[in-house]
Amino acid sequence: MSDHHHHHLGGEHHHPSPASTALGPLLLLPSELLHEILLRLAVPELLRVRSVARPLSHLISSPDFRRLYHLASASSGNGPAAAWLLLFKKLPPRDAAIRGFHGPSGRWFRIPVSAILAPAVPPGEDLYFLAASGSSFLFAANGRRELVVVDLTARVARRLPPSPLGPRGTSSWRRFGLKLVADPPGSNRVMIPPSARFLFAELVNNTPFLFEYRSEMDTWQQSEAVLATEGSPPPAPDGTYLCAAHAGPDCVMVYSAPPGGADEPPVFFRPRFPPQNAGDRLHVYGDGSAAVVRSTTIDDPSRTRVKVVTGVDLYGFGTVGGDWELVASVPGELVEGFRRPYAVMTGLLAEREGVVRLVLISNCRGAWDFVWLSYDRARREWRWVPVPDWGASKGLNMAGIAVSATFSRLWPLASASTSLQ
C-alpha cells in the first residue's frame, strides 16, 4: 500500500464539504446505532468525523461518549486495544511522517509531523525517532546532536537543552533504557505544550546515574544511583525501571520511585537469569521486564543460513534488587504463527496498565517483518496481533520505532483548527 492510500491523521490540505455531504445519511440514524458505529472507529477517524460533521462534534467530544469509548476498548478482549505501533521512515524533514499501526482496527495511519518540526529542525537534518508517550514524540537530531520533542496536541516542537553528558548523536540514544512520560490520559493538567518527562540511565565512570528532563522547568536533573539492598523500598506501580547497560544476558538496571513520593535516591542492581540451555538468544529489556527470544539456525532453499524463532519467554522482578523470574512463555501454537526466517532481529518492550507489549523487528534479504505480542497480566493471556505489510517493507530505511499506549490526549484538546483530520 503506497503512502497516499494510508488513512491520514493530519495533513495540510482539507476539503470538508464532500465528506460532510457523505456523512449526511449517517446523521439520520437512530442514536443507538450511531453510537455503535462511532465506537468502532479509531481515534484519528473520530477526530476527522468530528471536524467535518459539526452535528457530531458535540457528541464525540462529550465526556459520556469518551467514557463509553474507553470502556468499549477495555472490554473488547484486545490486549493492545488502545495501543499503537509507531514507525518513522527516514525522509527529508519536509516529508517527515510517523506511520502508525492501530491494533484493534488492523490498519496503518500516516501522521504528518513535518509542519510541526519545521520551526525547530533545519532542512536536511538527520532525524531518528526514539520514543513516544500519548501524543508526544521524541526525536534525536544527528546534525545538531540534540533532542527534539514534538507534541501533536499543541502542534509544537521543542528543542531540549543538552543533557548533562553534553551533545550526543543518535548512536548514543539508540538503545534500551529510554523513557518518555507525557501527561497521562484523562489528566486535568492542560499545559501548552503539555507536560513531559524524559528519563534515561547510563554508566558514567562505571557508576550508574539517572538523568531526567522535565518540560515544565526545561531543565535536566541527575542523580547517582545507589546499590539496592534488602532494605530498598518495594517497587511502586508507577515507578520507573531503566536499563543502564547491557551485554547479552548481563545488564545493570536502575529503579526510580515515582515523582512526588518519598525522596529516595534511584537504586541499581544486576539481576541474573536462571540457568538456561545454550543457544541463540536475543534479550529485549523495557519497563522492568525482559523478553528472551530463542532461535535456531536453519538452511533455507536460497542456501543462506537464516534463523527462526523457537520460543519467547517473559521475565520480571519479584523485588527490587532480585533476579529475573519467569513470568510466562508464549504458547507454541502462537510461535508457529510468526515462525518466519530472519537474518537479523531487534525488539522493544513496554508495559502500561498491566499489559506488556513486545515488538520484534526482523529483516531477511532486505524485507522487514514485525511481530507484535502482548501479555495481559491479569488474564495471564498472550495475544499475537498480525501487522499487515504497508507496502514499504522492502528497502525500508527505518529510523526508529516505538509503542504508544493511547492517543486519547488528542481527544479533549484537538479541534478542527489544529488540522488533525
C-alpha positions as CSV (number, residue, x, y, z in Angstrom):
1,M,0.0,0.0,0.0
2,S,1.5,3.3,-1.0
3,D,1.6,6.3,1.3
4,H,-1.3,8.1,-0.5
5,H,-3.5,5.1,0.3
6,H,-2.9,5.4,4.0
7,H,-5.6,6.7,6.4
8,H,-4.4,10.1,7.5
9,L,-4.2,11.8,10.8
10,G,-3.1,15.3,9.8
11,G,-2.4,16.9,6.5
12,E,-2.2,20.4,5.1
13,H,-5.0,20.0,2.6
14,H,-8.5,19.5,3.8
15,H,-11.9,19.8,1.9
16,P,-14.7,19.3,4.4
17,S,-17.7,19.8,2.1
18,P,-17.7,16.4,0.3
19,A,-17.1,14.5,3.5
20,S,-19.8,16.4,5.2
21,T,-22.2,15.6,2.4
22,A,-21.3,11.9,2.5
23,L,-21.9,11.8,6.3
24,G,-25.4,13.2,5.8
25,P,-27.2,9.8,5.9
26,L,-25.3,8.9,9.0
27,L,-26.8,11.8,10.9
28,L,-30.3,10.3,10.2
29,L,-29.6,7.0,12.0
30,P,-31.1,6.3,15.5
31,S,-28.7,7.4,18.2
32,E,-28.1,3.9,19.5
33,L,-26.9,2.7,16.0
34,L,-24.9,5.9,15.6
35,H,-23.1,5.2,18.9
36,E,-22.4,1.6,17.8
37,I,-20.8,2.8,14.6
38,L,-18.7,5.6,16.2
39,L,-17.4,3.2,18.9
40,R,-15.8,1.1,16.2
41,L,-13.7,3.9,14.8
42,A,-10.1,4.6,15.7
43,V,-9.3,7.9,17.4
44,P,-7.8,9.5,14.3
45,E,-11.0,8.7,12.4
46,L,-13.2,10.1,15.2
47,L,-11.2,13.3,15.1
48,R,-11.8,13.5,11.3
49,V,-15.5,12.8,11.7
50,R,-15.8,15.5,14.4
51,S,-14.0,18.1,12.2
52,V,-16.2,17.5,9.1
53,A,-19.6,16.9,10.7
54,R,-20.5,19.6,13.2
55,P,-23.7,17.9,14.4
56,L,-21.4,15.0,15.6
57,S,-18.8,17.2,17.2
58,H,-20.6,17.8,20.4
59,L,-21.4,14.0,20.8
60,I,-17.8,12.8,20.1
61,S,-16.3,15.5,22.4
62,S,-18.7,14.7,25.3
63,P,-17.3,13.1,28.5
64,D,-20.0,10.5,28.3
65,F,-19.0,9.3,24.9
66,R,-15.3,9.3,25.8
67,R,-16.1,7.2,28.8
68,L,-18.1,4.8,26.6
69,Y,-15.3,4.6,24.1
70,H,-12.7,3.8,26.8
71,L,-15.0,1.1,28.3
72,A,-15.7,-0.4,24.8
73,S,-11.9,-0.6,24.1
74,A,-11.1,-2.1,27.5
75,S,-13.8,-4.8,27.3
76,S,-13.1,-5.8,23.7
77,G,-10.7,-8.5,24.7
78,N,-8.0,-6.9,22.7
79,G,-4.8,-6.8,24.8
80,P,-3.4,-3.9,22.8
81,A,-6.9,-2.3,22.5
82,A,-5.6,1.3,22.8
83,A,-2.0,0.7,21.6
84,W,-0.2,1.9,18.5
85,L,2.9,0.7,16.8
86,L,4.7,3.8,15.5
87,L,7.4,3.7,12.9
88,F,9.5,6.5,11.4
89,K,10.8,6.2,7.8
90,K,14.0,8.2,7.1
91,L,12.9,11.0,4.8
92,P,13.8,14.7,4.4
93,P,12.3,16.8,7.2
94,R,9.8,18.4,4.8
95,D,8.3,14.9,4.2
96,A,8.6,13.7,7.8
97,A,5.7,11.5,8.9
98,I,5.1,8.8,11.5
99,R,3.4,5.6,10.3
100,G,1.1,4.3,13.0
101,F,-0.4,0.9,13.1
102,H,-3.6,0.7,15.2
103,G,-4.0,-2.7,16.8
104,P,-7.8,-3.0,17.1
105,S,-8.6,-1.8,13.6
106,G,-5.7,-3.6,12.0
107,R,-4.9,-0.5,9.8
108,W,-1.9,1.8,9.2
109,F,-2.3,5.6,9.5
110,R,0.0,8.3,8.3
111,I,0.7,11.0,10.9
112,P,2.5,14.0,9.4
113,V,4.9,15.8,11.6
114,S,6.9,17.9,9.1
115,A,4.9,21.1,9.6
116,I,5.4,20.9,13.4
117,L,9.1,20.0,13.2
118,A,9.9,22.8,10.7
119,P,10.5,25.7,13.2
120,A,12.8,23.5,15.3
121,V,14.6,21.4,12.8
122,P,16.7,22.9,9.9
123,P,16.3,21.4,6.3
124,G,18.5,18.4,5.8
125,E,18.7,17.4,9.4
126,D,19.1,13.6,10.1
127,L,16.4,12.6,12.5
128,Y,15.9,9.4,14.5
129,F,12.6,8.5,16.3
130,L,13.4,7.5,19.9
131,A,10.2,7.2,22.0
132,A,6.5,8.1,22.2
133,S,4.0,8.7,25.0
134,G,0.5,9.7,24.2
135,S,0.7,12.4,21.6
136,S,4.3,13.3,22.4
137,F,7.1,12.0,20.2
138,L,10.9,12.3,20.9
139,F,13.5,12.6,18.1
140,A,17.3,12.8,18.1
141,A,18.7,15.2,15.6
142,N,22.1,13.9,14.5
143,G,23.4,17.0,12.8
144,R,22.9,19.3,15.8
145,R,23.4,16.4,18.2
146,E,20.3,17.4,20.3
147,L,16.9,16.1,21.2
148,V,13.6,17.4,19.9
149,V,10.2,16.7,21.4
150,V,7.1,17.0,19.3
151,D,3.6,17.3,20.7
152,L,0.7,16.6,18.3
153,T,-1.9,18.1,20.6
154,A,-0.3,21.5,20.8
155,R,1.3,21.2,17.4
156,V,4.7,22.4,18.8
157,A,8.2,21.1,18.6
158,R,10.7,21.9,21.4
159,R,14.5,21.6,21.3
160,L,15.8,20.2,24.6
161,P,18.9,21.7,26.2
162,P,21.9,19.4,26.1
163,S,21.9,16.6,28.6
164,P,24.4,16.7,31.5
165,L,26.5,14.3,29.3
166,G,26.7,17.0,26.6
167,P,25.6,17.0,22.9
168,R,25.1,13.4,21.6
169,G,24.5,11.9,18.3
170,T,21.8,9.3,17.5
171,S,24.1,6.4,18.1
172,S,24.3,7.3,21.8
173,W,20.5,7.1,22.1
174,R,19.6,4.0,20.1
175,R,19.5,1.5,22.9
176,F,17.2,0.1,25.7
177,G,16.5,2.2,28.7
178,L,14.9,5.4,27.4
179,K,11.6,6.5,28.8
180,L,9.3,9.3,27.7
181,V,6.4,10.1,30.0
182,A,3.7,12.6,28.9
183,D,0.7,13.7,31.0
184,P,-1.5,10.6,31.5
185,P,-4.8,10.2,29.7
186,G,-7.6,12.0,31.5
187,S,-5.2,14.3,33.2
188,N,-6.7,17.6,34.2
189,R,-3.5,19.5,33.5
190,V,-3.8,21.3,30.3
191,M,-0.4,22.8,29.5
192,I,0.8,24.2,26.2
193,P,3.0,22.4,25.4
194,P,1.8,19.5,27.5
195,S,4.0,18.3,30.3
196,A,6.5,15.6,29.5
197,R,9.4,13.9,31.3
198,F,12.3,12.1,29.6
199,L,14.4,9.7,31.6
200,F,17.5,7.6,30.8
201,A,20.1,5.8,32.8
202,E,23.7,5.3,32.0
203,L,27.0,4.2,33.4
204,V,29.4,7.2,34.0
205,N,32.9,6.1,35.1
206,N,31.3,2.7,35.9
207,T,28.7,4.3,38.2
208,P,25.0,4.2,37.2
209,F,23.3,7.6,37.0
210,L,19.7,8.6,36.4
211,F,19.1,11.6,34.1
212,E,15.7,13.3,33.9
213,Y,14.4,16.2,31.8
214,R,11.3,18.0,32.9
215,S,9.5,20.2,30.3
216,E,7.9,22.5,32.9
217,M,11.3,23.7,34.0
218,D,13.1,23.0,30.7
219,T,16.0,21.6,32.7
220,W,17.8,18.3,33.4
221,Q,18.3,16.7,36.8
222,Q,20.8,14.0,37.5
223,S,21.3,11.7,40.5
224,E,23.7,8.9,41.3
225,A,22.1,5.5,41.8
226,V,22.9,3.5,45.0
227,L,23.2,-0.3,45.2
228,A,19.9,-1.9,46.1
229,T,19.9,-3.8,49.4
230,E,17.4,-5.9,51.3
231,G,16.1,-2.7,52.8
232,S,15.4,-1.0,49.5
233,P,11.8,0.3,49.1
234,P,9.4,-2.0,47.4
235,P,8.7,-1.1,43.7
236,A,5.7,1.3,43.2
237,P,3.3,0.5,40.3
238,D,4.2,3.8,38.6
239,G,7.9,3.7,39.4
240,T,10.4,3.6,36.5
241,Y,12.9,0.8,35.5
242,L,15.7,1.7,33.1
243,C,18.4,-0.4,31.6
244,A,21.7,1.5,32.2
245,A,23.9,-1.0,30.4
246,H,23.6,-4.5,28.9
247,A,25.8,-7.0,27.1
248,G,24.0,-10.2,26.2
249,P,22.2,-11.5,29.3
250,D,24.1,-9.3,31.7
251,C,22.6,-5.9,32.5
252,V,22.6,-3.1,35.0
253,M,19.1,-2.0,36.0
254,V,18.2,1.3,37.6
255,Y,14.9,1.8,39.5
256,S,13.5,5.2,40.4
257,A,10.5,5.8,42.6
258,P,7.7,7.9,41.1
259,P,7.9,11.7,41.4
260,G,6.0,13.1,44.4
261,G,6.7,10.1,46.6
262,A,9.4,9.6,49.2
263,D,12.6,11.4,48.4
264,E,14.5,8.1,47.8
265,P,17.6,8.0,45.5
266,P,17.4,5.7,42.5
267,V,18.8,2.2,43.1
268,F,20.7,-0.1,40.8
269,F,21.2,-3.8,40.7
270,R,22.5,-6.6,38.4
271,P,19.8,-9.2,38.0
272,R,20.7,-12.7,36.8
273,F,18.7,-15.2,34.7
274,P,18.1,-18.7,36.0
275,P,20.3,-21.4,34.3
276,Q,19.4,-21.8,30.7
277,N,20.4,-24.2,27.9
278,A,23.0,-22.9,25.5
279,G,21.6,-21.5,22.2
280,D,20.9,-18.4,20.2
281,R,19.1,-15.8,22.4
282,L,18.0,-12.2,21.9
283,H,17.4,-10.2,25.1
284,V,15.0,-7.3,25.0
285,Y,14.5,-5.0,28.0
286,G,11.8,-2.5,28.9
287,D,9.8,-1.2,31.9
288,G,11.2,-3.8,34.4
289,S,10.7,-6.8,32.1
290,A,12.9,-8.8,29.9
291,A,12.0,-10.9,26.9
292,V,14.3,-13.7,25.9
293,V,13.7,-14.7,22.2
294,R,15.1,-18.2,21.5
295,S,16.1,-19.1,17.9
296,T,17.8,-21.8,15.9
297,T,19.7,-21.6,12.7
298,I,18.3,-23.4,9.6
299,D,19.3,-23.8,5.9
300,D,16.8,-22.3,3.6
301,P,16.4,-23.0,-0.2
302,S,18.5,-20.0,-1.1
303,R,21.4,-21.7,0.6
304,T,21.8,-18.8,3.1
305,R,21.9,-19.6,6.7
306,V,19.0,-17.9,8.5
307,K,17.3,-18.3,11.8
308,V,13.7,-19.0,13.0
309,V,12.2,-18.2,16.5
310,T,11.6,-21.3,18.6
311,G,10.3,-19.7,21.7
312,V,9.7,-16.4,23.6
313,D,9.9,-16.1,27.4
314,L,8.9,-13.1,29.5
315,Y,10.8,-12.4,32.8
316,G,10.2,-9.8,35.5
317,F,11.2,-8.9,39.1
318,G,9.7,-10.2,42.3
319,T,11.5,-7.5,44.3
320,V,13.8,-4.6,43.5
321,G,17.3,-5.9,43.5
322,G,16.2,-9.5,42.9
323,D,17.0,-11.8,40.0
324,W,14.9,-12.3,36.9
325,E,11.9,-14.6,37.4
326,L,10.0,-16.3,34.6
327,V,6.5,-14.8,34.2
328,A,5.1,-16.6,31.1
329,S,6.2,-18.2,27.9
330,V,4.5,-17.6,24.5
331,P,2.4,-20.8,23.7
332,G,4.0,-22.9,21.0
333,E,1.0,-22.6,18.6
334,L,1.3,-18.8,18.7
335,V,5.0,-19.1,17.9
336,E,4.2,-21.2,14.9
337,G,2.1,-18.4,13.5
338,F,5.0,-16.0,13.2
339,R,7.8,-18.5,12.7
340,R,9.4,-17.0,9.6
341,P,13.1,-17.0,8.6
342,Y,15.1,-13.9,9.5
343,A,18.8,-12.8,9.3
344,V,18.9,-10.1,12.0
345,M,16.4,-9.2,14.7
346,T,15.9,-6.5,17.4
347,G,12.9,-5.6,19.6
348,L,11.3,-3.3,22.0
349,L,9.3,-4.0,25.2
350,A,6.9,-1.7,27.0
351,E,4.2,-2.1,29.7
352,R,1.2,0.0,30.6
353,E,-1.8,-0.7,32.8
354,G,-0.9,-4.4,33.2
355,V,-0.3,-5.2,29.6
356,V,3.2,-6.0,28.4
357,R,3.8,-5.3,24.7
358,L,6.7,-6.9,22.8
359,V,7.5,-5.9,19.2
360,L,10.1,-7.9,17.3
361,I,11.6,-6.3,14.2
362,S,13.5,-8.6,11.8
363,N,15.0,-8.4,8.4
364,C,15.6,-11.1,5.8
365,R,17.1,-10.3,2.4
366,G,16.1,-6.6,2.7
367,A,12.4,-7.2,3.7
368,W,11.3,-6.1,7.2
369,D,8.9,-8.1,9.3
370,F,7.1,-7.0,12.5
371,V,5.8,-9.4,15.2
372,W,3.6,-7.8,17.8
373,L,2.9,-9.8,21.0
374,S,1.0,-8.7,24.1
375,Y,0.7,-10.3,27.5
376,D,-2.2,-9.4,29.8
377,R,-1.0,-9.9,33.4
378,A,-4.5,-10.1,34.9
379,R,-5.8,-12.6,32.4
380,R,-2.4,-14.4,32.0
381,E,-3.1,-14.3,28.3
382,W,-0.8,-13.9,25.3
383,R,-2.1,-12.4,22.1
384,W,-0.4,-12.1,18.7
385,V,-1.5,-9.0,16.7
386,P,-0.8,-9.6,13.0
387,V,0.8,-6.5,11.4
388,P,-0.1,-6.2,7.7
389,D,2.6,-5.1,5.2
390,W,2.0,-1.5,4.3
391,G,3.9,-1.7,1.0
392,A,7.3,-0.4,2.1
393,S,8.8,-3.3,3.9
394,K,11.3,-4.0,1.1
395,G,14.1,-1.5,1.3
396,L,12.5,0.4,4.2
397,N,15.0,2.8,5.7
398,M,13.6,2.7,9.2
399,A,14.7,5.4,11.5
400,G,13.1,4.4,14.8
401,I,10.1,2.6,16.2
402,A,8.1,2.9,19.4
403,V,4.9,1.8,21.1
404,S,2.4,4.3,22.5
405,A,-0.5,3.1,24.6
406,T,-3.0,5.7,23.5
407,F,-3.7,8.9,21.6
408,S,-6.6,9.8,23.9
409,R,-4.9,13.1,25.0
410,L,-5.6,14.3,21.5
411,W,-9.3,14.0,22.1
412,P,-10.2,16.7,24.7
413,L,-7.7,19.2,23.3
414,A,-7.7,18.8,19.5
415,S,-10.1,20.9,17.4
416,A,-10.8,21.5,13.7
417,S,-8.3,24.3,13.8
418,T,-5.4,22.0,14.7
419,S,-5.6,20.3,11.3
420,L,-5.7,16.9,13.0
421,Q,-8.0,15.5,10.4
